[in-house]
Amino acid sequence: MANTLTGIVTSDVRDKTITVSVISRETHPLYRKQFTVTRKYAAHDEKNEAKLGDKVLITESRPISKTKTWKLEKVVEKARGTVKLKEGALEAEVPEKEVKANVKKTEVANEEAAEEESK
């Protein structure tokens, strides 16, 4: 039976190709410290059914291209969606005092630049 891996789709931009990140824990042979290793595999997705963030099962196959030697077996779990922040949401997190101080600094800098240009 062919090797199988379970991972998360990190890219689905290319046609009929997905990039799958597989995370594993390994132990250093000498120091015995555990660390995580993330490996990326290009897998063939014939129907373009896997989307970004999906948990998928891929199996080893014959070489399809220079980098693709894996095929999508099935989508184990669909992604629940992503959250995109609006630009205004990031500004709301900055305290009011810091915003006023930054505005004053930029106003002073703009005035100085205008004076230098007029000379």
Residue pairs with C-beta under 8 A, 6 or more apart in sequence:
2 59
2 60
2 61
3 59
3 60
4 57
4 58
4 59
4 60
4 73
5 20
5 22
5 41
5 57
5 58
5 70
6 22
6 55
6 56
6 57
6 58
6 76
7 20
7 21
7 22
7 23
7 41
7 55
7 56
7 58
8 20
8 21
8 23
8 53
8 54
8 55
8 56
9 18
9 19
9 20
9 50
9 51
9 52
9 53
9 54
9 56
9 79
10 19
10 20
10 21
10 40
10 52
11 18
11 19
11 52
12 18
12 19
12 45
12 48
12 50
12 51
12 52
15 48
16 44
16 45
16 46
16 48
17 42
17 43
17 44
17 45
17 68
18 42
18 43
18 45
18 50
18 56
18 72
19 40
19 41
19 42
19 43
20 40
20 41
20 42
20 43
20 56
20 58
20 70
21 38
21 39
21 40
22 38
22 39
22 40
22 41
23 36
23 37
23 38
24 36
24 37
24 39
25 34
25 35
25 36
25 37
26 34
26 35
26 36
26 37
27 33
27 34
27 35
28 34
28 35
41 58
41 70
42 65
42 67
42 68
42 70
43 56
43 58
43 68
43 70
43 71
43 72
44 61
44 64
44 68
44 70
44 71
44 72
45 72
46 71
46 72
49 72
49 75
50 56
50 72
50 75
51 78
51 79
52 79
52 82
53 79
53 80
53 81
53 82
54 75
54 76
54 77
54 78
54 79
55 75
55 76
55 77
56 72
56 73
56 74
56 75
56 76
57 72
57 73
57 74
57 75
57 76
58 70
58 71
58 72
58 73
59 70
59 71
59 73
60 69
60 70
61 69
61 70
61 71
62 69
63 69
64 71
91 99
